[in-house]
């Protein structure tokens, strides 16, 4: 029997409809996306990347696992992740590249820069790891990436050490001076994924596509007419604008190719729920849907922004998070802060449960994901960038050796880990930020 590979693939949730019934097809080779690799077609697993960021440091006494290698014991904060121990890589001894209070914590987390801007208006970093991946993976998806948060974004003013608020409110940088704002409103996230269609139903999505194509055709005609009447310099500007139009055309084409996909029913949210858990669950459902339908393969999600003053009365911690994190090493305050840290891992575990329960290829979404969980500060009283709290979760599409705790005595920089994760995502780079090489995570001396 001859297998014919084409540039298209059957939606993985294709249904056979007829005689008043719908039957799900078994897993077929044609349901795997087909990619070209140096001119050769091949069937490959779809590997996705996500970051889940937690702010304001960690109660390290309750975070650090005991033991190394496969014989490590989960710490109190990590205990909610016990069901996923086999897909966990705990990392200790890694330092931040930019230690500048809270701005450097999130500002360098995915960029690996050793220094950013020095004033409220000087905004400098570097292309972040997620955006390097987005450049590659975005060629095959409607959206190159999603930048999400549980807090409203601030793009002006000073938030940390007289530095711009953009450093504490995003992880993603398209360029050295192009921070990407995060979105916290589930309604806005839904509209970015599906437009203002009102629901994920096919009829609503088809109506939205017709509207988009009509607008695009009108804009394209006007651009073509205008291009005949302008000078050389303006034509350069118009070419940049035209490139943006081509990107919209590409995304509409991808949406048309995926129109037959059966989507889980989800109505357009009204807005951000008042309760933190409800807000988190809605945001995680939207992220799950974006990954499940292959609308994007790159997501950054801030559980909260740096310097967040959110209290957590639902877990009996009425204190504002940021002031509590400056605990001055008082045991009772550290213990109280650990409750917030554990609460975050409990919510994260709920999201991982959804990923593991979602079929993807011959496994689950979690099997085909690499998720970086953690923050850019360890002991927050000292704003310490030493021994960052970091986990790599998921099956990594078979590229990760998990179920282990690795401890590094030479204090490698976080940027080295980013270089390694890029290699695991099959998008190798020579350097990210201040990296000095790749971080060994497959083998480590003595393990």
Secondary structure as GFF3:
##gff-version 3
##sequence-region A 1 447
A	DSSP	beta_strand	15	18	.	.	.	ID=ss1
A	DSSP	beta_strand	21	24	.	.	.	ID=ss2
A	DSSP	three_ten_helix	29	31	.	.	.	ID=ss3
A	DSSP	beta_strand	34	37	.	.	.	ID=ss4
A	DSSP	beta_strand	40	43	.	.	.	ID=ss5
A	DSSP	beta_strand	48	53	.	.	.	ID=ss6
A	DSSP	alpha_helix	60	63	.	.	.	ID=ss7
A	DSSP	three_ten_helix	79	87	.	.	.	ID=ss8
A	DSSP	beta_strand	88	92	.	.	.	ID=ss9
A	DSSP	alpha_helix	101	107	.	.	.	ID=ss10
A	DSSP	alpha_helix	129	137	.	.	.	ID=ss11
A	DSSP	three_ten_helix	138	140	.	.	.	ID=ss12
A	DSSP	beta_strand	146	149	.	.	.	ID=ss13
A	DSSP	beta_strand	158	160	.	.	.	ID=ss14
A	DSSP	beta_strand	163	164	.	.	.	ID=ss15
A	DSSP	alpha_helix	166	169	.	.	.	ID=ss16
A	DSSP	beta_strand	173	175	.	.	.	ID=ss17
A	DSSP	beta_strand	178	179	.	.	.	ID=ss18
A	DSSP	alpha_helix	186	194	.	.	.	ID=ss19
A	DSSP	alpha_helix	202	227	.	.	.	ID=ss20
A	DSSP	alpha_helix	232	257	.	.	.	ID=ss21
A	DSSP	alpha_helix	276	292	.	.	.	ID=ss22
A	DSSP	beta_strand	298	302	.	.	.	ID=ss23
A	DSSP	three_ten_helix	313	315	.	.	.	ID=ss24
A	DSSP	alpha_helix	321	325	.	.	.	ID=ss25
A	DSSP	alpha_helix	331	356	.	.	.	ID=ss26
A	DSSP	beta_strand	359	360	.	.	.	ID=ss27
A	DSSP	beta_strand	363	364	.	.	.	ID=ss28
A	DSSP	three_ten_helix	366	368	.	.	.	ID=ss29
A	DSSP	beta_strand	369	374	.	.	.	ID=ss30
A	DSSP	beta_strand	390	393	.	.	.	ID=ss31
A	DSSP	three_ten_helix	396	398	.	.	.	ID=ss32
A	DSSP	beta_strand	404	407	.	.	.	ID=ss33
A	DSSP	alpha_helix	414	424	.	.	.	ID=ss34
###
